[in-house]
Amino acid sequence: MTQSGTEGVSAPEFREAMSRWASGVAVVSVRDTDGVAATTVSSFSSLSLTPPLIVLSLQQSSRTLKRVEAARRFSVSVLSTSQRDVSVRCAKGEAEGLVFDESTFVQDSLVGLACALLDVHRYGDHLLLVGRVERIQRGAEAEPLLYWNRAYRALTAHPEPGPAPKS
């Protein structure tokens, strides 16, 4: 394992380090008078159970961010392994032609969370969005889509350890 010098951590070094963190893949979407805007995120997490809050991170330059801020609401759809193409298209800003329901949940996602935007905090080149979950829609029973080491992955169950050997 290598260590950073006293001069700090470079962006490429930090990007490489963070590629070692596996995360789920979700789509953040909003419907407004211009239609649906959506983007792919892997920086998404629960924040509080009471009240039910989530936090996610979007780049300052995100077109979806501007529309979420204006609408003061958004939806999060957690994707399954069969939805890799949805993730890729939303990451490119190509939500047109994808199937979203009236709550802007991605059709056949694992779960959807409809949220009111509570707060926005700027940190570095991203903004943290805090949302209050107002509605949950359970979706398809499938395996989650994961992202690790700059590639999409599928979940593999870890084998349970066998019985301890008798002495």
N, C-alpha and C positions, 0 to 999 in steps of 0.2 A: 504494500500500500504506500502510495506517495503522499507527501504532505505539502501544503501550500507554504510559500515563503512568507516572510514578515511583510512583504509588500501588499498582501491581500489575495483575494481570489478573483481570477479573471472570469468573464462571462462564459467562454468555452469550457473552462474547467468546472464551473458550477453546473452548466448544462449537462456535461458528462456525468458528474456526480449524481444529479437528479434523475438521470436516465436509469439509474439502478433502483429507483423506487417504483414498484408496480402500483398501478391505480386502475380503478374502473373508468369506463368511458360513458359520458352523458352528453346530451344535447340540450342547450339552453335556447329557448325560443320565446317569441313574443308575436302577437297578432295586433296590428294597428290598421289605420286607414290605408296604408301602403301594402298590406298583405302580411305574410309571415316572414320574419327574419330569424335565423337560427345559426348557432355556432357550436362547435364541439369543444368540450372541456374535459380535463382530467383532474383539475384542481377544484374539487367539490367535496363538501363534507357536512355532516350534521354539526350543529353548533350548540343546540340546547334542546332538551326534551320538553321543558315547561318554561316558556312557551315553545312550541315546535319551530326551531329556527335552523336554517342552513346558511352556509357561507360558500361562495365560489369566487373565482378570480377570472377576470377578463382583461385583455390588453386594452390600453387606453385608446388605441386606434380602431378597436372593434366597431363595425357598423351596427352590430346587434346591441352592443352596450348603449349606444346613443338612443336607440329605440326603446330599450328597457327602461332607461332613465326617464324618458318622456312618458311612457305608459305607466310607470310606477308599479309594474307587475311583470312576471315572467313565469315560464314553466320549465321544469327539468325532467327529461326523459332518460332513464338509465337503460343503456343499450345491451342487447344480447349478442352472442357471437354471430348470429345470422345477419346482424345489422352493420357490419363493417363498412359497407358501401354508403350507408347513411352517415356514418361518422366522417368518412373521407369527403363526401359532398358538402356536409355542413362546415367542415374545417376550411373548405375552399370558398365558403359563402354561397353555395349553390343549393339552397333549400327549395328553389322552385321545382315543382313536379313531385316532391316528396309528399307523402300522405300524413297530414297532421289532423287531429280531431278538433272539435270546437274549442277545447282548452289548450290547443297547440301542443298536445302530447304526440310524440312520434307513434304511429300505429304499430302495435305489437311490441312495444318496449316492455321491459321488465316491470317498471313502476313509473308513474308520473307524479310529480309534485307541482301543484299550482301555488304560486307564492306572490305575496305582496312585497314590494321592495321597501325595506325599512331604512336602510342606511348604505352609504357608499363611502369607502375610505381609499385614498390614493396612497400607494406604496410603490416606489420605483416606477417601472413602466407598466404596471398593472393596477387595476382597481379591485378591491374586495367588495363584493355585494353581499349584504345580509338580507335574507328573505324570510318572511314568516309564512310557514306552510299553512295554507287555508283549505286545501283539499288534496287527498291522495287517491290515485287510481291504480289499483293493482292490475298488472298486465299479464303478459305471457309467462308461463313457467318454462324457463330455459336457462342456459348457462350465460353468465355475464361476459361481456367483451372487456378484455383487459389491455392495458398498454404498458409495455416494459421494454427497456433497452431499445427504444426507437422503433418498435414494431408491435403490431396487434398480436395478442395472445389469447389462448383459451385456458380456462380453469382446469387443472388436473387435481383430482383428489389425492391427498397424501395417504399412503397405505397406513392402516392402523398397525401399531406394533403387535407382534405375536405374544403369546404367553411367555412369561419369564421361564428360563430353563430350571428344571428341578435339580436340586443338589443331592 
